[in-house]
Amino acid sequence: MPTKKKPQVTGAAPARRRELLRTAAEVFAEQGYNATTVRTIADQAGMLAGSLYYHFDSKESMLEEILHTFLDELWDGYDAVLEAGLGPRGTLQALVTESFKEIDRHRAAVAIYQKESRQLAAQERFAFLAESQSKFEKAWLTTLERGVADRVFRDDLDVRLTYRFVRDTVWVAASWYRPGGQHSPEEIARQYLSMVLDGIAVRE
């Protein structure tokens, strides 16, 4: 994965910093990045806007760190799956499961990524979003193409269309999923895969 410049960490206590980032992520996800002000985040965090600048130099810094954290954890999981030597079906199942786990861990960040990444990626500061998206697409397309070549998936499968369908239907879950709900991320992944794989797998 391309080396990414880490956001600078100030002397703020790590626990307080994480709390502020969680608050900011929820506000960005609900109100949109452009509509959110530092004052809005500070109000939600129960502090003065000026005090927030002790921890972060701008709302851009907060957003950058939120998205970096999400993508770093996502790729830790994805890379482990891709290096595990699984077959195409097993790889697809593991990637989907890892995606739902990431929604469970970073629901607000996923929602921000879904809504804002295309516009943000045009800015040099957020160029890492386009790099990650390119790698993401390659991982999924390669898995689907390998499945077709190995006759695990149907030979009439349009892999790019399938990739877009899987990508969009998985990540849109961030709009309705709430951690601690009735179903675990693993159970949601299992039910989702039972529907998808019945449609793309070779019929015996």
C-alpha positions, -999 to 999 in steps of 0.1 A, spaced: 0 0 0 14 35 -7 32 51 22 9 78 37 19 108 56 6 105 91 -13 135 106 8 152 132 -1 144 168 1 171 194 6 167 231 -31 160 237 -40 130 259 -46 101 236 -80 92 252 -93 127 249 -81 130 213 -98 97 203 -130 110 220 -129 143 200 -123 124 168 -153 101 174 -174 132 181 -161 149 149 -167 118 128 -204 116 139 -209 153 132 -192 151 97 -213 120 89 -246 136 99 -241 172 87 -216 168 59 -180 180 59 -185 214 43 -215 223 65 -197 214 97 -178 241 116 -152 238 143 -177 255 166 -203 228 159 -178 200 168 -168 219 199 -204 223 210 -210 186 206 -179 179 226 -189 202 253 -160 226 250 -152 260 236 -141 263 199 -108 278 209 -101 248 232 -105 224 203 -75 242 185 -53 230 214 -58 194 201 -61 200 163 -51 229 140 -82 226 118 -112 206 109 -92 193 79 -67 178 103 -95 160 122 -110 146 90 -76 135 77 -69 116 109 -104 100 109 -100 87 74 -64 76 78 -74 56 109 -103 40 91 -83 31 59 -52 19 78 -74 -6 98 -93 -16 67 -61 -24 48 -46 -43 78 -76 -66 76 -77 -68 38 -40 -74 34 -42 -103 59 -70 -118 38 -52 -113 5 -20 -129 19 -38 -159 34 -37 -181 3 -75 -186 2 -94 -196 -30 -115 -170 -48 -147 -179 -29 -130 -179 4 -112 -146 -4 -145 -129 -14 -162 -142 18 -134 -129 40 -132 -95 23 -170 -90 27 -168 -101 64 -138 -77 70 -158 -49 54 -187 -54 77 -164 -55 107 -149 -22 96 -184 -7 94 -189 -19 130 -157 -3 141 -158 29 121 -194 35 109 -192 73 109 -159 72 90 -173 48 64 -203 72 59 -180 101 55 -159 82 30 -190 72 10 -203 108 8 -171 129 6 -142 109 -8 -147 118 -45 -146 156 -38 -119 153 -12 -96 132 -33 -91 162 -56 -72 180 -28 -35 171 -24 -40 166 13 -65 138 6 -48 122 -24 -44 90 -3 -81 84 -8 -77 79 -46 -47 57 -40 -67 35 -16 -97 34 -39 -74 21 -68 -60 -6 -46 -94 -15 -33 -108 -19 -69 -78 -40 -79 -82 -64 -49 -119 -70 -56 -115 -73 -94 -86 -97 -91 -106 -119 -68 -136 -120 -91 -114 -126 -122 -96 -155 -105 -130 -170 -95 -141 -169 -131 -108 -183 -144 -110 -211 -118 -146 -218 -127 -158 -210 -92 -178 -181 -104 -200 -181 -136 -181 -176 -169 -207 -151 -181 -200 -128 -150 -193 -92 -158 -167 -88 -131 -166 -50 -131 -204 -47 -128 -203 -73 -100 -176 -54 -82 -196 -22 -83 -227 -40 -70 -208 -57 -41 -189 -25 -33 -220 -3 -31 -243 -28 -14 -217 -36 13 -207 0 21 -242 15 20 -248 -5 52 -230 24 71 -262 44 65 -283 20 86 -260 -2 107 -256 7 143 -230 -11 165 -245 -32 193 -277 -40 173 -295 -73 169 -270 -87 144 -232 -89 146 -211 -78 116 -203 -115 110 -239 -125 109 -248 -97 85 -219 -107 63 -231 -144 64 -266 -135 53 -254 -110 27 -230 -136 12 -257 -163 11 -276 -140 -13 -246 -128 -34 -229 -161 -38 -260 -179 -49 -261 -154 -78 -225 -156 -89 -214 -191 -81 -213 -219 -107 -245 -240 -104 -238 -276 -98 
